[in-house]
């Protein structure tokens, strides 16, 4: 035996085992101390709680920590740290012996009585003091659920008897404690027929050794080689799912701390009611009960998701800034709310409708490296209207980021939205009927993503969406409509811009060129001109008399009449696509399902 292990056991004996326990029960939960840390391996079967990771269970009876010792007491090193003890079997789950069997091996009381036998004799006073100490820790005892596996190990590969140091002192009671368990195990037959007995005044926290101690037969324990779908050894020594265990979550945590919750019959990483394990790059508990990146603002407590990264904006709902020009909220204008966020900082702003559907008549500028989520209040569609020859919303500057959802930018004197050398993600929004055009993207580092949105103009000779030199754009499930005139395309692109358009409707009253994007990539796009790519649909010319939309002249591109069939089955929904349309209506699923092109699912 190593000198470190001998030294650790001697340290455990100094001052008496009960003194060590008495001191440690008053400690807060910490690395490997015997105290109120219910996840510690000493309360979950000792080495059995660490066997999946190939470690041994250790604890420091006087408290403390050491390199290589995890918070659950499992130790990954080869030599025990000083002042630590190897807790081979941990502590029994039952405090008191069964009625009629005062030396019940499955109880703390019975084990201590056995320590008074022969060479392990103790004074009655010491025994009484020890019993009092265990009363103090019984609230932290957990079950020895997997103890039946010791029998399996004995008959399959053999178990090594616990070794006491040659010069073990009379007070080295820990050594005697584990020696007793080894001696008893070596004498037990491999049987599983008798169910666990408990007395009315006995406190237990799960299955203990008593089932194996009193069973008969020679078939081996039912828990031998439990299948993956039933990995636990249940109270009746039958293979069990987590929900069949006395403490389902505790069973899952003991098996694998990465899946600490029992949901149905399986151990999972998180649940909808308990998402606390999810954070960082995977802040959301997904439908499969695993932590995943966020894909919608509503999934985050802060109300804001960095959709390009899948991480949540910091903070909670109380940190959201509210704008209501009618009063009663944090700010009267969107510009004031944006201005309250410092350069380089981030924030979530929720905008409420003005009474009577009036527009916010202001030109909002987001710059200075800010990252802002601009949301419409639930069930509302607030409208921005640019003033003084400025767009309704301008986003600019290196490092500046905008996520906008649910707002309308409409009726302005120039362009609706201008993005210059910044990043903007526009979702479920309307940028329509602005005199200078809809969305303009400019600057070699500019990038936009437009999903589930209406973009259109009712003014001749301006494009609904324009991508200038060097920019990058991705458009999906959107409806883009231009007016008359040689420049009145739905979408126009500089030759060195990058465009990917999918599952989208692109039209123009100037039907000869609804799209002017030579290098663009188009998939499942409906247009009144043939676009490159084998999955696109050329439809009849869009004209003044077309009644495919509810009110195209005023930017309402919800489908009606012939539009209900023209754009059906043009799109193809794929994993990662938005689950709903511009109004929150569910899209076709699963992966590869035919869907409506454009922003609206009628």
Secondary structure by P-SEA (a helix, b strand, c coil): ccaaaaaaaaaaacccaaaaaaaaaaccccccccccccccccccccccccccccbbbbbccccccccccccccccccccccccccccccccccccccccccccccccaaaaaaaaacccccccaaaaaaaaaaaaaacccbbbcccccaaaaaaaacccccccccccccccaaaaaaaaaaaaaaaaccccccccccccccccccccccccccccccccccccccccccccccccccccccccccccaaaaaaaaccccccccccccccccccccccccccccccccccccccccccccccccccccccccccccccccbbbbbcccccccccaaaaaaaccccccbbbbbbbccccccccbbbbbccbbbbbbbccccbbbbbbbccccccbbbbcccbbbbbccccccccccccbbbccbbbbbccccccccccccbbbbcccbbbbbccbbbbccccccccbbbccbbbbbbccbbbbbbcccccccbbbcccbbbbbccbbbbbccccccccccccccccccccccccccccccccccccccccccccccccccccccccccccccbbbccccccccccccccccccbbbbbcccccc
